[in-house]
Amino acid sequence: MRDLPIILDMRRRTVVVVGSGVVAARRAELAARAGALVTVFAPALGDEFLELRDRPDVRHAPRDPEAEDFAGCSLCFVASEDERLIERTRALASAAGALVNVADRPKLCDFIMPSIVDRSPLVIAISTGGASPILGRMLKARLESLIPSAYGRLAELMSGFRGRVATAIPTQTMRRRFWETVLEGPIAETALAGNTTAAEAHLAAEIERWADEQPSPRGEVYLVGAGPGDPDLVTFRAFRLMQKADVVLYDRLADPRIMTLVRREAERVYVGKRPDNHELPQDEISALLVRLAREGKRVLRLKGGDPFLFGRGGEEIETLAEHGIPFQVCPGVTAAIGASAYAGIPLTHRDHAQACVFVTGHGRDGKIVLDWASLIKPRQTVAVYMGLRNLEPLTEAFIAAGAPPDLPAAVVDNATRPNQRVVAATLATLASAARAAGLEGPSIVIIGSVVTLREKLDWYAPREGGPEPGG
Ligand code: SAH
């Protein structure tokens, strides 16, 4: 993140605006609307200021600002093309400790003016860090059409009851549940429909009910597939659950960019491989899920790909079922499907393969036990999970079991991620080619003549290193 977004309380703070045109007028108006005391320095004010002229909180000084004008000043907006005036104002304002924004000159700015969606008291500020104001404005337009104007009313209603809720409902977890119930239910609908009095009455009654019953929070577990890495491949349901969770259990297969989608306040517990290369044993993860759910928490177990495909998700929730803890499973795009799409290798194709099998190439002591007869068949693609480490014995075993050495095969490393790499070769040459490329995994191995389709269908060309999370 390049800049830090914050929302400033500007009530009774001093703001200096330098300039007489439309931008200066807009800045002055915005600052005054937020409760600031504004002084506009300009020889004469344009028509854009007409509506501001009679406001007691906007003063006009028909001259350039001097050092003493910045005493106690928090923010200074400059909307002028006079380079000398810009420089001088910046120097004076900075010396007085004020933050400066010069319109259309990002390099001269201490802070950026975001695009604003105003549903006061609800406000959304959008910044592209100066990269593309147009993109910011487009997003603003979309949000404007997406968020009913009545949301401001809803926020106001909630704000009016915050104190009462804090007294009546003692724990933070319960208060959050309370507000969620309100927001997802008829009270919010009533408020959004404009029926404020009825909404207030219902809300008051609902607070009483919660205070009387003190319902203990019911914990539950969400077993969620996060897909292979690209955050765009997270399902809507997974995203919704990520926003709801109190605790998230994750491991190294969860891409950092996906972790940024998780509710910020949610507790995060890493249950993957430790530096000593030992994973938390399955039964300990299951026990942890049970314990956290019993504490009334909404626990999200985030899995790479799909939770039920080589993810041991089934084992993890068996214990939950035994303890009668409610859970739900949310599917994800599994690595082989992600790899297939982003490497341009269809797993089936009329001219190449009518079947595809998913297997694990994970072997104990380098020995891979697979049912070769069912794997090595014409017109069938094999996708191997966890095969990179054993790639040499794996490809050798395929050939020994009768697969043609020149059968096309590929490794898709870090599929769907900015650092995705694909090595396409044949069964005989794949292991050495992958070694030469220095692939580190996670990788999917795809074996079958469909691999040749990549020559035509390869489309994903990420920039190595890729964009920064959230950038
Ligand atoms: N449940 C997961 C698989 C977990 S097993 C799923 O459905 O995808 C872990 C294996 O998945 C890794 O060894 C690797 O073979 C594969 N894998 C996971 N993420 C991957 C990725 N981004 N690119 C390639 N392979 C991946």
Residues whose N, C-alpha, C, O or C-beta is under 5 A from the ligand:
A	BS01	SAH	P228 G229 G304 G305 D306 P307 L309 F310 G311 V333 T334 A335 V384 Y385 M386 G387 V412 D413 N414 A415 P442 S443 I444
